[in-house]
Amino acid sequence: MAWRIEQSVVRGEIDNRVCGIVTGRLWLHGQPDPLQLELSGNACADLAGCLLTFENPAKTYALPKDARIAPTQRGSIGDLTASRKVKLPEDLDDESGRCPQPERVANFLFLEWFSETNGRVVIESPDFKLTISTPAWKLTPELEKQRQGSAEAAFKGFMEKVTEALERARHEPPEDKEWDEFDYEKLMRESDARTDKVMELMDKYRDHPDREKIIAREMGWEKLEEALEARERAESEGAANSDPDDDEPLFEAADASEVDELKPDPQTEGVDWVREEDGGVSHPLSLRAFNSSMDLWDKCDDLDVADGDDADLADLITSFQITSAKLSGALDSLAYGRDTSDAPFVVARLKRALGHLHSAQAALIQVEGKKLLPDELCVSTRRELFEIREEILRLMGEFRRSS
């Protein structure tokens, strides 16, 4: 996935006054030394030949603790512009629920480069305060064509690496093999890699008029691409005589009245599911983890330390919350019968939850060492994480025995 670091950028400077070379420095939250940029290529027409300096007026945050961004970014420029047009809600604080909300078009600062070490890196914001020098040279039509070609080639090279990662993760066991937890783990790693690829494409082409076709083609979704092309041909041929009310969606959604409503098994209430306060259904362990993680967040907020300034505390809160989400994905469907979930699949998903819980436990050790939270809160959180871990292990053993 692309590195998006705008929330960590305090200030920066980007220099394209030498044609074909972009250098720069970025001061990141909590980092003593600026990130150095040594990149080939040119900025878009509005920044080509210029020195750009900018400041972030918003609150900034440290990069995640496990982020490993090279101190010197070498590679090539993608798109570098201060005038990317993006639609934003007219009132970002509007909570009226109006749909659609009034929109306005804003200029975004968009800085994209392709690092030899970190891949695609993006800074995107409408809020930075910018200062742009007079250009030392002008971007000619020939140079602009060259710039576009270089940016496209850089993105293509980056996507080839993403595709290679997907191919390495591809899992195709024999058709007659009965899947075990390790097969499901490999399948989920493949799913992660596939999600990374489609998210990169959606991010890159979100404003492109043909984004659906481009994404379908790049993902190898031939049937979807053919359906999109067929729809385009039909719209083109029938545009003059078509009735907007006759338009049919590409895919038909199921009629809710024709779908049987799932109901939790009353025989397993209290074991495989419990009612939430709002009437929803959750597994007891996933609900416990959710409530505990939110309680930790609330207590940190009351102590005025939940703003993300400390990477270890942010990792503790985030990892705990992700643990609850992973447990929900692994266990909540059991409410509708254990036959709805393959036991090895449940074990594989519980392993994922366990990994995030271990991250939370490791982060808590660092938080305790820094004395960021009261001792009693650290003790209760450590005990809660341990007890949730023990229950995860118990459930993994139970489902392994049943498979």
C-alpha positions as CSV (number, residue, x, y, z in Angstrom):
1,M,0.0,0.0,0.0
2,A,1.1,3.6,-0.6
3,W,2.6,5.5,2.2
4,R,0.4,8.4,3.1
5,I,2.3,10.7,5.4
6,E,0.5,14.1,5.3
7,Q,-0.7,13.8,8.9
8,S,2.9,13.5,10.0
9,V,4.3,16.4,7.9
10,V,5.0,19.6,9.9
11,R,6.6,21.5,7.0
12,G,8.5,20.9,3.9
13,E,10.2,22.2,0.8
14,I,10.3,20.8,-2.8
15,D,12.7,22.2,-5.3
16,N,12.4,21.6,-9.1
17,R,14.4,24.6,-10.2
18,V,16.8,22.3,-12.0
19,C,15.0,20.6,-14.9
20,G,14.8,16.9,-14.5
21,I,15.7,16.9,-10.8
22,V,13.5,17.2,-7.7
23,T,15.0,17.6,-4.3
24,G,13.4,18.4,-1.0
25,R,13.2,18.1,2.8
26,L,10.2,17.1,4.9
27,W,10.1,17.6,8.6
28,L,8.0,14.9,10.2
29,H,6.4,14.9,13.7
30,G,8.8,13.7,16.3
31,Q,11.7,13.2,13.9
32,P,14.9,15.1,14.7
33,D,16.1,15.2,11.1
34,P,14.2,16.0,7.9
35,L,13.4,13.4,5.3
36,Q,15.6,14.0,2.3
37,L,14.3,13.7,-1.3
38,E,16.5,13.0,-4.2
39,L,14.3,12.3,-7.2
40,S,14.4,12.3,-10.9
41,G,11.6,13.9,-13.1
42,N,9.7,17.1,-13.1
43,A,6.7,18.6,-11.4
44,C,3.4,19.4,-13.1
45,A,3.1,22.7,-15.0
46,D,2.1,24.8,-11.9
47,L,5.2,23.7,-9.9
48,A,7.7,23.0,-12.6
49,G,10.8,25.2,-12.2
50,C,9.7,26.3,-8.8
51,L,10.7,26.1,-5.1
52,L,7.7,25.1,-3.1
53,T,7.6,25.6,0.7
54,F,4.7,24.5,2.8
55,E,3.5,24.3,6.4
56,N,0.8,22.1,7.9
57,P,-1.5,24.2,10.2
58,A,-3.3,21.2,11.5
59,K,-2.3,19.0,14.4
60,T,0.4,16.4,13.3
61,Y,1.0,12.9,14.5
62,A,3.9,10.5,14.7
63,L,4.3,7.8,12.1
64,P,3.3,4.4,13.3
65,K,6.0,2.8,15.4
66,D,6.6,0.0,12.9
67,A,6.9,2.4,10.0
68,R,10.3,2.0,8.3
69,I,10.6,5.0,6.0
70,A,14.1,5.5,4.5
71,P,15.7,8.8,5.7
72,T,16.8,9.5,2.1
73,Q,14.1,9.0,-0.5
74,R,15.7,8.2,-3.9
75,G,13.6,7.3,-6.9
76,S,11.3,9.1,-9.4
77,I,8.5,11.7,-9.3
78,G,4.9,10.8,-10.0
79,D,2.5,13.7,-10.0
80,L,3.6,16.8,-8.2
81,T,1.0,19.6,-8.2
82,A,-0.6,22.3,-6.0
83,S,-3.8,22.5,-8.1
84,R,-5.4,19.1,-8.1
85,K,-9.1,19.5,-8.1
86,V,-11.1,17.6,-5.5
87,K,-14.7,17.8,-4.4
88,L,-15.2,18.4,-0.7
89,P,-18.4,18.8,1.4
90,E,-19.3,22.5,1.7
91,D,-19.5,22.2,5.5
92,L,-17.2,19.5,7.0
93,D,-18.9,19.9,10.4
94,D,-22.4,19.4,9.0
95,E,-24.1,16.6,11.0
96,S,-27.6,17.1,9.6
97,G,-27.5,13.8,7.6
98,R,-28.5,15.6,4.4
99,C,-27.8,13.4,1.4
100,P,-26.3,14.5,-0.9
101,Q,-24.5,17.3,1.0
102,P,-23.5,20.5,-0.9
103,E,-20.0,20.3,-2.3
104,R,-17.3,22.6,-3.3
105,V,-14.2,22.2,-5.5
106,A,-10.9,22.7,-3.7
107,N,-7.3,22.8,-4.8
108,F,-5.2,20.0,-3.2
109,L,-1.5,19.8,-2.8
110,F,-0.6,16.4,-4.2
111,L,2.9,15.2,-4.0
112,E,3.6,11.7,-5.3
113,W,6.9,9.9,-5.7
114,F,8.1,6.3,-6.2
115,S,10.9,5.4,-3.7
116,E,13.4,2.7,-4.4
117,T,13.0,1.7,-0.7
118,N,9.4,2.4,0.2
119,G,7.5,2.2,-3.0
120,R,4.7,4.8,-3.6
121,V,4.6,7.7,-1.2
122,V,1.9,10.3,-1.2
123,I,1.2,13.7,0.5
124,E,-2.2,15.1,-0.2
125,S,-4.0,17.9,1.6
126,P,-6.1,21.0,0.9
127,D,-5.0,22.7,4.1
128,F,-1.2,23.2,3.8
129,K,0.0,26.9,3.6
130,L,2.0,27.1,0.4
131,T,4.6,29.5,-0.9
132,I,5.7,29.1,-4.5
133,S,8.6,30.9,-6.1
134,T,8.7,32.3,-9.6
135,P,9.7,29.5,-12.1
136,A,13.3,29.2,-13.1
137,W,12.2,27.5,-16.3
138,K,9.0,26.6,-18.1
139,L,7.5,23.2,-18.9
140,T,7.3,22.9,-22.7
141,P,4.7,20.6,-24.4
142,E,7.5,18.2,-25.1
143,L,8.7,18.2,-21.5
144,E,5.1,17.8,-20.3
145,K,4.6,14.7,-22.6
146,Q,7.9,13.3,-21.2
147,R,6.8,14.1,-17.6
148,Q,3.5,12.2,-18.1
149,G,5.2,9.2,-19.7
150,S,7.7,9.0,-16.8
151,A,5.0,9.3,-14.2
152,E,3.0,6.5,-15.9
153,A,6.0,4.3,-16.2
154,A,6.9,4.8,-12.5
155,F,3.4,3.8,-11.5
156,K,3.4,0.9,-13.8
157,G,6.7,-0.3,-12.3
158,F,5.3,0.0,-8.8
159,M,2.1,-1.9,-9.8
160,E,4.2,-4.7,-11.3
161,K,5.8,-5.2,-7.8
162,V,2.4,-5.2,-6.2
163,T,1.3,-7.8,-8.8
164,E,4.4,-9.9,-8.1
165,A,3.5,-9.9,-4.4
166,L,0.0,-11.1,-5.3
167,E,1.4,-13.9,-7.4
168,R,3.7,-15.0,-4.7
169,A,0.7,-15.1,-2.3
170,R,-1.5,-17.0,-4.7
171,H,-2.7,-20.3,-3.1
172,E,-4.0,-23.1,-5.3
173,P,-4.1,-26.4,-3.5
174,P,-5.4,-29.6,-5.3
175,E,-9.2,-29.5,-5.8
176,D,-9.7,-32.7,-3.8
177,K,-7.7,-31.5,-0.8
178,E,-9.6,-30.9,2.4
179,W,-8.6,-27.5,3.6
180,D,-6.9,-27.0,7.0
181,E,-6.1,-23.9,8.9
182,F,-2.8,-23.4,7.0
183,D,-4.7,-23.4,3.7
184,Y,-7.0,-20.7,5.0
185,E,-4.1,-18.7,6.3
186,K,-2.5,-18.7,2.8
187,L,-5.9,-17.8,1.3
188,M,-6.2,-14.8,3.6
189,R,-2.6,-13.6,2.7
190,E,-3.6,-13.9,-0.9
191,S,-6.8,-11.9,-0.2
192,D,-4.6,-9.2,1.6
193,A,-2.4,-8.9,-1.4
194,R,-5.3,-8.7,-3.8
195,T,-6.9,-6.0,-1.6
196,D,-3.7,-4.0,-1.6
197,K,-3.6,-4.1,-5.4
198,V,-7.2,-3.0,-5.9
199,M,-6.9,-0.2,-3.3
200,E,-3.8,1.2,-5.0
201,L,-5.7,1.3,-8.3
202,M,-8.8,2.9,-6.7
203,D,-6.6,5.5,-5.1
204,K,-4.7,6.3,-8.3
205,Y,-7.6,6.4,-10.7
206,R,-10.4,7.6,-8.4
207,D,-11.0,10.8,-10.5
208,H,-10.5,9.1,-13.9
209,P,-13.7,8.9,-16.0
210,D,-12.8,5.3,-17.0
211,R,-11.6,4.1,-13.6
212,E,-14.0,1.1,-13.5
213,K,-12.6,-0.2,-16.7
214,I,-9.0,0.5,-15.8
215,I,-9.3,-1.3,-12.5
216,A,-11.2,-4.3,-14.0
217,R,-8.5,-4.6,-16.7
218,E,-5.6,-4.3,-14.3
219,M,-7.2,-6.8,-11.9
220,G,-7.8,-9.3,-14.6
221,W,-11.6,-9.2,-14.1
222,E,-12.4,-10.0,-17.7
223,K,-16.1,-10.5,-17.3
224,L,-16.6,-7.2,-15.5
225,E,-14.5,-5.4,-18.1
226,E,-16.7,-7.0,-20.9
227,A,-19.9,-6.0,-19.0
228,L,-18.7,-2.4,-18.6
229,E,-17.8,-2.2,-22.3
230,A,-21.2,-3.6,-23.3
231,R,-22.9,-1.1,-21.1
232,E,-20.9,1.7,-22.7
233,R,-21.9,0.5,-26.2
234,A,-25.5,0.3,-25.2
235,E,-25.5,3.7,-23.7
236,S,-23.8,5.2,-26.8
237,E,-26.1,3.5,-29.3
238,G,-29.3,4.3,-27.4
239,A,-28.5,7.7,-25.9
240,A,-30.8,9.6,-28.3
241,N,-33.9,7.5,-27.6
242,S,-33.2,6.1,-24.1
243,D,-35.5,6.8,-21.1
244,P,-33.4,7.4,-17.9
245,D,-36.1,5.4,-16.0
246,D,-35.3,2.4,-18.2
247,D,-31.6,2.2,-17.2
248,E,-30.7,-1.1,-15.5
249,P,-27.9,-1.5,-13.1
250,L,-24.9,-3.6,-14.1
251,F,-25.7,-6.1,-11.4
252,E,-29.1,-6.7,-9.8
253,A,-29.2,-6.5,-6.0
254,A,-31.1,-9.2,-4.2
255,D,-34.6,-8.2,-3.1
256,A,-34.5,-8.0,0.7
257,S,-38.0,-9.4,0.9
258,E,-36.9,-12.6,-0.8
259,V,-33.9,-13.2,1.5
260,D,-34.6,-15.3,4.6
261,E,-33.6,-13.4,7.7
262,L,-30.9,-15.1,9.7
263,K,-31.8,-15.7,13.3
264,P,-29.4,-16.7,16.1
265,D,-29.7,-20.2,17.5
266,P,-31.5,-19.9,20.8
267,Q,-29.8,-23.1,22.1
268,T,-26.3,-21.5,22.0
269,E,-27.2,-18.1,23.5
270,G,-24.6,-17.1,26.1
271,V,-22.1,-19.5,24.6
272,D,-21.8,-18.5,20.9
273,W,-23.7,-15.2,21.0
274,V,-25.2,-12.6,23.3
275,R,-27.4,-9.6,22.7
276,E,-25.9,-6.2,22.6
277,E,-27.6,-3.2,24.1
278,D,-28.9,-2.1,20.7
279,G,-30.3,-5.5,20.0
280,G,-27.4,-6.7,17.8
281,V,-25.8,-10.1,18.1
282,S,-22.1,-10.6,18.9
283,H,-19.9,-13.4,20.2
284,P,-19.2,-12.9,24.0
285,L,-15.5,-12.7,23.4
286,S,-15.6,-10.2,20.5
287,L,-18.1,-8.0,22.5
288,R,-15.8,-8.2,25.5
289,A,-12.8,-7.1,23.4
290,F,-14.7,-4.3,21.8
291,N,-16.0,-2.9,25.1
292,S,-12.6,-3.2,26.7
293,S,-10.8,-1.5,23.9
294,M,-13.3,1.3,23.8
295,D,-13.1,1.6,27.6
296,L,-9.3,2.0,27.3
297,W,-9.7,4.7,24.7
298,D,-12.2,6.6,26.8
299,K,-9.9,6.5,29.8
300,C,-6.9,7.7,27.7
301,D,-9.1,10.4,26.3
302,D,-10.1,11.5,29.9
303,L,-6.4,11.6,30.7
304,D,-5.8,13.7,27.6
305,V,-3.3,11.2,26.1
306,A,-5.3,9.7,23.3
307,D,-4.3,12.2,20.7
308,G,-1.7,9.9,19.0
309,D,1.4,11.9,20.2
310,D,3.1,8.7,21.5
311,A,3.5,6.0,19.0
312,D,3.5,3.1,21.6
313,L,0.2,4.3,23.2
314,A,-1.3,4.7,19.7
315,D,-0.2,1.2,18.8
316,L,-1.7,-0.2,22.0
317,I,-5.1,1.4,21.4
318,T,-5.1,0.6,17.7
319,S,-4.0,-3.0,18.1
320,F,-6.5,-3.6,20.8
321,Q,-9.3,-2.2,18.6
322,I,-8.2,-4.3,15.6
323,T,-8.1,-7.4,17.8
324,S,-11.8,-6.9,18.6
325,A,-12.6,-6.4,14.9
326,K,-10.8,-9.6,14.0
327,L,-12.5,-11.5,16.7
328,S,-15.9,-10.3,15.4
329,G,-15.0,-11.5,11.9
330,A,-13.9,-14.9,13.3
331,L,-16.7,-15.6,15.8
332,D,-19.9,-13.6,15.3
333,S,-21.3,-15.8,12.6
334,L,-21.3,-18.7,15.1
335,A,-24.6,-17.3,16.4
336,Y,-26.3,-18.7,13.4
337,G,-25.0,-22.3,13.8
338,R,-21.5,-23.7,13.9
339,D,-22.2,-25.4,10.6
340,T,-22.0,-22.0,9.0
341,S,-18.2,-21.7,9.6
342,D,-15.5,-24.2,8.7
343,A,-13.5,-25.0,11.9
344,P,-10.1,-24.6,10.3
345,F,-11.2,-21.2,8.9
346,V,-12.2,-20.1,12.3
347,V,-8.8,-21.1,13.7
348,A,-7.0,-19.2,10.9
349,R,-9.0,-16.1,11.7
350,L,-8.4,-16.4,15.4
351,K,-4.7,-16.6,14.7
352,R,-4.9,-13.2,13.0
353,A,-6.7,-11.7,16.0
354,L,-4.0,-13.2,18.3
355,G,-1.3,-11.5,16.3
356,H,-2.8,-8.1,16.8
357,L,-3.4,-8.9,20.5
358,H,0.3,-9.7,20.9
359,S,1.1,-6.3,19.3
360,A,-1.1,-4.7,21.9
361,Q,0.7,-6.5,24.7
362,A,4.1,-5.5,23.4
363,A,3.0,-1.9,23.1
364,L,1.7,-1.9,26.7
365,I,5.1,-2.9,28.0
366,Q,6.6,0.2,26.3
367,V,3.7,2.4,27.6
368,E,4.4,1.1,31.2
369,G,8.1,1.9,30.9
370,K,7.3,5.5,29.9
371,K,4.8,6.0,32.7
372,L,2.2,7.3,30.2
373,L,-0.8,5.7,32.1
374,P,-1.6,5.3,35.8
375,D,-0.3,2.0,37.2
376,E,-3.7,0.7,38.0
377,L,-4.9,1.2,34.4
378,C,-1.8,-0.6,33.1
379,V,-2.4,-3.5,35.4
380,S,-6.1,-3.9,34.5
381,T,-5.3,-3.6,30.8
382,R,-2.5,-6.2,31.0
383,R,-4.9,-8.6,32.9
384,E,-7.7,-8.0,30.3
385,L,-5.3,-8.7,27.4
386,F,-4.0,-11.8,29.0
387,E,-7.5,-13.2,29.7
388,I,-8.7,-12.4,26.2
389,R,-5.6,-14.2,24.9
390,E,-6.3,-17.3,27.0
391,E,-9.9,-17.4,25.7
392,I,-8.6,-17.1,22.1
393,L,-6.2,-20.0,22.7
394,R,-9.0,-22.1,24.3
395,L,-11.3,-21.5,21.3
396,M,-8.5,-22.4,18.8
397,G,-8.0,-25.7,20.7
398,E,-11.8,-26.4,20.7
399,F,-12.1,-25.8,16.9
400,R,-9.0,-27.8,16.1
401,R,-10.4,-30.8,18.0
402,S,-13.7,-30.5,16.1
403,S,-12.1,-30.4,12.6
